[in-house]
Amino acid sequence: MTAPRSIWHHTHQRARRIVRWLWRVLVRVLVLLALIVVMGDGVIREASLRGRATALVRDDLFDYMSWEVDALWRKTRQELFGVQLYLDDEAGHTLVLDYLDTLAQVLALEAQIEQLYADPTIPDPAAAAADLRAQREALRDQLAADQPLAESIIEGQVSAVLAGEGFEVLGQVVPPVSMHFTEVPTLLIISPRDRIEFAVDISLGSLTVDERDALEAQIDAELDVSSLIVPLGGLSLYPSMIIETAAPAYAFEVTAHEWTHHYLMFFPLGWEYGLRPDTRIINETVATLVGREIALKVLARYYPEIAPPIYLSYNAPPAEALPPELAHDPDAPQPFDYGQMMHQTRVMVDLLLWKGWVDQAEAYMEAQHRLFVRHGYPIRKLNQAYFAFYGGYQGAPGAGGADPIGPAVQELRDVSPDLHAWLATMRDITTREQLLVTLDAARAAQ
């Protein structure tokens, strides 16, 4: 009787896998259609600021189509033929950590290679880096073999936590968690000089620091704007693009962050993402908080030996509430508070620009840039485009300045009974005014 039972079990598992695959294909189609509706087809049809900027960076545009076809094929093969369904938690735990450890070695080797090429005293960097490149390629081959399974395990762990939070429908988290470690595009951000505005964003390929500086200088000069090319941690295609990171918490955080964007695609907060600055900021701030909360729960459940990250937030306790060993002597020099200083900088920049003092605002930002660098924060450039981008992620005091969106979103989470209830509230809120009205009603109900 053992053999027939084994055959039946194997057949049942195969059938479950096929059903799961068909379900994921259906959801992928729906998510991709939603992305097309929200993001458009990417074709520039008028000589707008976006069109003029695109003309300047055309040779560096990121090829989304090729990436999407390759990623979908990889995920489909893993779902049909992978072994992740047969692994227990301990085996999955070990495999993911081994994969991330190998990735850490690869990233360290790549950093060493870049340093050799950047050192002007080395006459032949290619020869000097030959051994390092050989080591890197061997490890890259190992990563390529292990990556599909490691991704499936991470997807399963994040899905299990989301299911526990109430996001499961008929045994499946909707939309299914789908992520892919990859080289993530850089993003060109353009803001007018006389105000902070997320006016244009264009995805570019991988660029060196020198190439970014040169392209930004050209754009600023020719278009009279403030531009910045920023690295991304992830992007909510389907599967999600996830930056190669050796930090488990960050991998889980970005995976959950991008899943939140997928989830919101089916509600007003996702549909209207690109219609208003308010909507984008609310959407990104919600995704930031979800990503952090899920990452902490994945660590606690599957990787309890890893110390959880400490996230800056609006809920940081005042100094007088801290234990004596952590409280600061009020008469002693205070440590540099990055979040508070960035908040003050944004508030001052907004004031100077409101008064029409563009040159003074830019001079002030450069002075503050130097201040941050002196205190160990290597910000490459601090300008209007910097605040237009980073001010959209208001999970803590900082680049958002005096905007009430971040604190309001956090307070609504604090008064919500659970993550699912909070997200059900947030998914229908698309403006700052609607957010504040909802918060007032929640306060009154307490």
C-alpha positions in Angstrom: 0.0 0.0 0.0 3.0 2.3 0.4 3.7 2.7 -3.3 0.1 3.7 -4.3 -0.1 6.2 -1.5 3.2 7.7 -2.5 2.0 7.9 -6.1 -1.3 9.5 -5.0 0.5 12.0 -2.8 2.9 12.9 -5.7 0.0 13.3 -8.1 -2.0 15.4 -5.7 1.0 17.7 -5.1 1.5 18.0 -8.9 -2.2 18.9 -9.4 -2.0 21.5 -6.6 1.1 23.0 -8.2 -0.6 23.2 -11.6 -3.7 24.9 -10.1 -1.5 27.3 -8.2 0.4 28.1 -11.4 -2.8 28.7 -13.4 -4.1 31.0 -10.5 -0.8 32.9 -10.6 -0.9 33.3 -14.4 -4.4 34.8 -14.1 -3.4 37.2 -11.4 -0.2 38.2 -13.3 -2.4 39.1 -16.3 -4.7 41.2 -14.1 -1.7 42.9 -12.4 0.0 43.6 -15.7 -3.2 45.1 -17.2 -3.5 47.3 -14.1 0.1 48.4 -14.4 -0.5 49.3 -18.1 -3.6 51.3 -17.2 -1.8 53.2 -14.4 1.6 53.7 -15.9 0.6 54.0 -19.6 2.5 52.6 -22.5 5.6 54.7 -22.1 5.3 56.4 -25.6 6.0 60.1 -25.6 3.6 61.8 -27.9 4.2 65.5 -27.2 7.1 67.9 -26.8 6.5 68.2 -23.0 9.2 68.4 -20.3 9.1 64.6 -20.2 9.5 64.4 -23.9 12.5 66.8 -23.9 14.1 65.0 -21.1 13.6 61.6 -22.7 15.3 62.9 -25.9 18.4 63.7 -23.7 18.5 60.2 -22.1 17.2 58.0 -24.9 20.4 56.0 -25.1 20.2 55.1 -21.4 16.6 54.0 -21.1 15.9 50.8 -19.3 14.5 47.9 -21.4 11.5 46.8 -19.5 10.1 44.5 -22.1 13.2 42.2 -22.2 13.4 42.1 -18.5 9.7 41.2 -18.1 9.8 38.4 -20.6 12.9 36.9 -19.0 11.6 37.2 -15.4 8.2 35.7 -16.3 9.9 32.7 -17.9 12.1 32.2 -14.9 9.2 32.3 -12.4 7.1 30.0 -14.5 9.8 27.3 -14.7 10.3 27.5 -10.9 6.6 27.2 -10.1 6.2 24.2 -12.4 9.3 22.3 -11.7 10.7 23.7 -8.4 11.0 21.8 -5.1 10.1 24.6 -2.7 6.7 22.9 -1.8 8.7 20.0 -0.3 11.0 22.0 1.9 10.4 22.5 5.6 10.9 25.8 7.5 14.4 24.8 8.6 15.6 23.9 5.2 14.2 27.1 3.7 15.8 29.1 6.4 19.2 27.6 5.7 18.9 27.9 1.9 17.9 31.6 2.0 20.8 32.5 4.4 23.3 30.6 2.3 22.1 32.3 -0.8 22.3 35.8 0.8 25.8 34.9 2.1 27.0 34.1 -1.4 25.4 37.3 -2.7 27.3 39.2 0.0 30.6 37.7 -1.3 29.7 38.7 -4.8 28.8 42.3 -3.9 32.1 42.6 -1.9 34.1 41.4 -4.9 32.3 43.8 -7.2 33.1 46.7 -4.9 36.8 45.7 -4.9 36.7 45.5 -8.8 35.1 49.0 -9.0 37.8 50.4 -6.7 40.5 49.0 -8.9 39.0 50.7 -12.0 38.6 54.0 -10.1 42.2 54.1 -8.9 44.2 56.2 -11.3 47.5 54.8 -10.1 46.7 51.3 -11.5 47.8 51.3 -15.2 45.9 48.1 -16.2 42.8 47.6 -14.0 41.6 44.8 -16.2 44.7 42.7 -15.5 44.7 43.7 -11.8 41.0 42.6 -11.4 41.3 39.4 -13.4 41.4 37.1 -10.3 38.6 39.0 -8.6 36.5 38.7 -11.7 37.1 35.0 -11.9 36.0 34.5 -8.3 32.9 36.7 -8.9 31.9 34.7 -12.0 32.2 31.4 -10.2 30.0 32.7 -7.4 27.5 34.3 -9.9 27.1 30.8 -11.5 26.3 29.4 -8.1 23.8 32.2 -7.4 22.1 31.7 -10.8 21.5 28.0 -9.9 20.2 28.8 -6.4 18.2 32.0 -7.1 14.9 30.6 -8.3 14.5 28.4 -5.2 15.7 31.2 -2.8 13.1 33.6 -4.3 10.3 31.0 -4.0 11.2 30.5 -0.3 11.2 34.2 0.4 7.9 34.6 -1.5 6.4 31.7 0.6 7.6 33.2 3.9 6.3 36.7 3.1 3.0 35.1 1.9 2.6 33.1 5.1 2.9 36.3 7.2 0.4 38.1 4.9 -2.0 35.2 5.1 -1.8 35.5 8.9 -2.7 39.2 8.5 -5.9 38.3 6.6 -4.9 38.8 3.0 -5.6 35.2 2.0 -8.5 34.3 -0.3 -9.3 30.6 -1.0 -5.9 29.5 0.3 -3.9 32.1 -1.7 -2.6 35.5 -0.8 -4.1 37.9 -3.4 -2.3 39.1 -5.4 0.3 36.4 -5.0 3.7 37.5 -3.8 6.1 37.4 -6.7 9.7 38.8 -6.6 12.9 38.6 -8.5 16.4 39.6 -7.4 17.9 41.7 -10.2 19.8 44.7 -11.2 17.3 47.5 -10.6 17.0 50.5 -12.9 18.1 53.9 -11.7 15.4 56.6 -11.8 15.8 60.1 -13.2 13.8 62.6 -11.2 13.1 66.1 -12.5 11.7 69.0 -10.5 11.2 72.7 -11.4 13.8 74.9 -9.7 11.2 77.3 -8.2 9.3 74.6 -6.3 9.6 71.0 -5.2 7.5 68.9 -7.5 7.7 65.3 -8.8 7.4 66.5 -12.4 9.1 63.8 -14.4 10.5 60.3 -13.6 12.2 58.2 -16.3 13.8 54.8 -15.7 17.4 54.4 -16.8 19.9 51.6 -16.9 22.9 51.2 -14.6 25.1 54.3 -14.6 28.3 55.1 -12.9 28.5 58.1 -10.5 30.4 60.1 -13.1 27.8 59.3 -15.8 25.0 60.3 -13.4 26.7 63.6 -12.6 27.4 64.4 -16.3 23.8 63.6 -17.4 22.3 65.6 -14.5 24.5 68.6 -15.4 23.4 68.4 -19.1 19.7 68.1 -18.1 19.9 71.0 -15.6 21.6 73.3 -18.2 19.5 72.5 -21.2 16.1 72.4 -19.4 16.7 74.8 -16.5 15.4 72.3 -14.0 16.7 70.4 -10.9 17.4 66.8 -11.7 18.7 63.7 -9.8 19.3 60.1 -10.8 18.6 57.9 -7.8 19.1 54.2 -7.1 16.0 52.1 -6.5 15.5 49.4 -4.0 12.7 47.8 -6.0 10.0 48.3 -8.6 6.5 46.9 -8.7 6.5 45.2 -12.0 5.2 41.6 -11.9 7.2 39.9 -10.6 8.6 42.7 -8.5 12.2 43.9 -9.2 14.1 43.5 -6.0 17.6 45.0 -5.6 20.3 42.4 -4.9 20.8 42.8 -1.1 22.6 40.6 1.4 20.5 41.9 4.2 17.6 39.5 5.0 15.4 42.2 6.6 15.8 44.5 3.6 14.9 41.7 1.1 11.7 41.0 3.0 10.9 44.6 3.4 11.3 45.5 -0.3 9.3 42.3 -1.3 6.4 43.3 1.0 6.7 47.0 -0.1 6.3 46.1 -3.8 3.5 43.5 -3.0 1.6 46.4 -1.4 1.8 48.3 -4.7 0.4 45.3 -6.4 -2.4 45.0 -3.9 -3.3 48.7 -4.2 -3.5 48.4 -8.0 -7.1 47.1 -7.5 -8.2 50.1 -5.4 -8.4 53.9 -5.8 -5.1 54.5 -4.0 -3.4 52.4 -6.8 -5.6 53.5 -9.7 -4.9 57.2 -9.1 -1.2 56.9 -8.2 0.0 59.1 -11.0 -2.8 61.7 -11.0 -1.8 63.8 -7.9 1.3 64.3 -5.8 -0.8 63.6 -2.7 -1.8 60.2 -4.0 1.7 59.1 -4.8 3.0 60.1 -1.4 0.1 58.4 0.5 0.7 55.2 -1.6 4.4 55.1 -1.1 4.2 55.9 2.6 1.6 53.1 3.1 3.9 50.7 1.2 6.8 51.8 3.3 5.0 51.0 6.6 3.6 47.7 5.3 7.1 46.6 4.1 8.6 47.3 7.5 5.9 45.6 9.5 5.9 42.5 7.4 9.7 42.3 7.4 9.8 42.4 11.2 7.2 39.6 11.4 9.0 37.4 8.8 12.2 37.8 10.8 10.5 36.9 14.1 8.8 33.9 12.6 11.6 32.4 10.4 14.9 34.0 11.5 14.6 34.8 15.2 18.4 34.7 15.6 18.7 37.8 13.4 18.5 41.1 15.2 15.6 43.2 13.7 16.4 46.6 12.2 15.4 49.7 14.1 13.3 51.9 11.8 13.1 55.7 12.2 9.5 56.6 12.8 7.2 59.3 14.0 6.7 57.2 17.1 10.3 57.6 18.4 10.0 58.1 22.2 11.0 61.5 23.7 14.4 61.5 25.5 12.7 61.7 28.9 10.9 58.4 28.3 14.1 56.5 27.5 15.9 54.3 30.0 18.6 56.2 32.0 21.4 54.5 30.1 19.9 55.8 26.8 18.8 59.2 27.8 21.0 62.1 26.9 22.5 64.6 29.3 20.7 67.9 28.3 23.9 69.8 29.0 26.0 67.5 26.8 26.5 68.1 23.0 23.6 66.4 21.3 24.2 63.7 18.6 23.5 64.6 15.0 19.8 63.8 14.4 19.6 63.0 10.7 15.8 62.9 10.5 15.2 66.1 12.4 17.9 67.9 10.4 16.5 66.8 7.1 13.1 67.8 8.3 14.4 71.3 9.2 16.2 71.5 5.9 13.1 70.8 3.9 11.0 73.3 5.8 13.5 76.0 5.2 13.8 75.2 1.5 10.0 75.3 1.1 10.0 78.7 2.8 12.8 80.1 0.6 11.1 78.8 -2.6 7.7 80.1 -1.5 9.3 83.6 -1.2 10.8 83.2 -4.7 14.4 83.1 -3.5 15.5 80.2 -5.8 19.3 81.0 -5.7 19.3 81.4 -1.9 17.4 78.0 -1.6 19.9 76.3 -3.8 22.9 77.8 -1.9 21.3 76.7 1.4 20.8 73.1 0.1 24.4 72.9 -0.9 25.5 74.1 2.6 23.3 71.5 4.2 24.6 68.9 1.8 28.1 69.5 3.1 26.8 69.3 6.7 25.2 65.9 6.1 28.4 64.6 4.5 30.5 65.9 7.4 28.4 63.9 9.8 28.7 60.6 7.9 25.7 60.7 5.5 27.2 60.5 2.0 24.3 62.1 0.2 25.5 62.7 -3.4 23.4 65.7 -4.1 20.7 67.7 -2.2 18.4 69.7 -4.4 14.8 70.1 -5.3 14.6 66.8 -7.2 16.0 65.0 -4.0 13.1 66.3 -2.0 10.6 65.6 -4.7 11.6 61.9 -4.7 12.5 61.1 -1.1 9.8 63.4 0.3 7.3 60.9 -1.1 8.4 58.2 1.4 7.2 59.6 4.7 7.7 56.8 7.1 9.6 59.0 9.5 10.5 62.7 9.9 12.9 63.8 7.2 12.6 64.9 3.5 8.8 65.3 3.8 9.2 68.4 5.9 6.0 69.8 7.4 3.7 67.7 5.1 1.1 66.1 7.4 0.7 63.0 5.3 3.4 60.8 7.0 2.3 61.5 10.6 -1.4 61.0 9.6 -0.8 57.7 7.9 1.2 56.5 10.9 -1.4 57.6 13.4 -4.1 55.8 11.4 -2.0 52.6 11.6 -1.6 53.1 15.3 -5.4 53.3 15.9 -6.3 50.5 13.6 -6.9 47.0 15.1 -4.7 45.2 12.6 -2.8 45.6 9.3 -5.6 44.3 7.2 -8.2 46.8 8.6 -5.7 49.7 8.2 -4.9 48.8 4.6 -8.7 48.4 3.9 -9.1 52.0 5.1 -6.0 53.4 3.3 -6.8 51.9 -0.1 -9.7 54.2 -0.7 -7.9 57.4 0.4 -6.3 59.4 -2.4 -6.0 63.0 -1.2 -4.4 64.8 1.7 -7.8 66.3 2.7 -9.5 62.9 2.6 -6.7 61.5 4.8 -7.0 64.2 7.4 -10.8 63.9 7.5 -10.5 60.1 8.0 -7.9 60.7 10.8 -10.2 63.2 12.6 -13.1 60.6 12.4 -10.8 57.9 13.8 -9.7 60.2 16.7 -13.3 61.0 17.5 -14.2 57.3 17.6 -11.5 56.6 20.2 
